Amino acid sequence: MNIGFIGLGGIAGNYLNSLDRIDGTRVSAVCDINPDRAEAAKRRFNANAYADHRRMLDNETLDALFVCIPPFAHTDQEIIAAEKGMHLFIAKPVGLSFDNSLRVLEATRKAGVITSVGYMWRHSDLTDKAEEMIRGRKIALAVGTTHVGTPGTAWWRVFDQSGGQIVEQATHVYDAARYFCGDAARVHAWGVSELNPAIDFEDSATVNILFQNGSCGNISNTSISAGGGGYTLRLIGGGFNLNLNYGANHMSGHADGEAVQFNAEESGYYIQVERFVRAVRDGETELIRSDYEDGLKSLALTLAANESLRTGEVAEVPAVGA
């Protein structure tokens, strides 16, 4: 399987290392605006290297393409690739523009290509264990946290490039909440912009969510945590109260009167890539737990949270058409 990469920074290294463990895959083309990164990947994989994604997509015959670029950089990469029949693995979030992402969704549907978005926790052992324990039971409340420090990446600190912490970082927790509770209907958010001069958006925020099935939730985020925070999602319903600590790969709580302690072995980073390869190679599309439509729904939810932060009002979550 010939695989290409657009974007070689950050998370791309994780995906490249995962592919190294999977027989029958070859990274044959890479593209990055940073020539040093492109040259390093060229040498490592004996791949063709490019600085322009359009030139790469025109010149190369690829079975699959990994798109690992910052949120603001999504333009026509996925559309061109889909039109050429390339299956797509896209790092989260799928972009910053809801309208452009809708165009990408239409292009992937029209081309019939397989898509997967890098929400690794859908593939975590924690998620599997929690699903097993609460299958068929209603979740009343989902409470999530993203309590971390500020990344050093320059574009992350600029709202117009990252979309802020909710869109770029806390999106993992929003997506996990959607995975368990279903699609969101509306949100109401409050934020604080006083303690982190390194960024031009809220340093802390809290967002109330009403899901379409009647469940409710709250997700808070901060970029000024002094430690002891991380990424968590607590699920509460009849007879269960489970705290999924995705940062520590650990679940605790109670279910049906029994204490729960569970340590995960697989966080989902590798297995999401392995399952994407199997889906493309063997047609096992049921392995995909977050296709492009799902990724767009998580983007729509976080964009609605940002809208509510701006207006102070309840915001409707944009619908993603069937």
Buried (B, 14 or more C-beta within 10 A) or exposed (E): BBBBBBBBBBBBEBBBEBBEEBEEBEBBBBBBBEEEBBBBBBEEBEBBBBEEBEEBBEEBEBBBBBBBBBBBBBBBBBBBBBBBEBBBBBBBBBBBBBEBBBBBBEBBEEBEBBBBBBBBBBBBBBBBBBEEBBEEEEBBBBBBBBBBEBBEBEBBBBBEBBBBBBBBBBBBBBBBBBBBBBBBBBBBBBBEBEEBEEBBBBBBBBBBBBBEEEBBBBBBBBBBBEEEBBBBBBBBBEEBBBBBBBBBBBBBBEBEEEEBEBEBEBBBBBBBBBBBBBBBBEEBBEBBBBBBBBBBBBBBBBBBBBBBBEEEEBBEBBEBEE
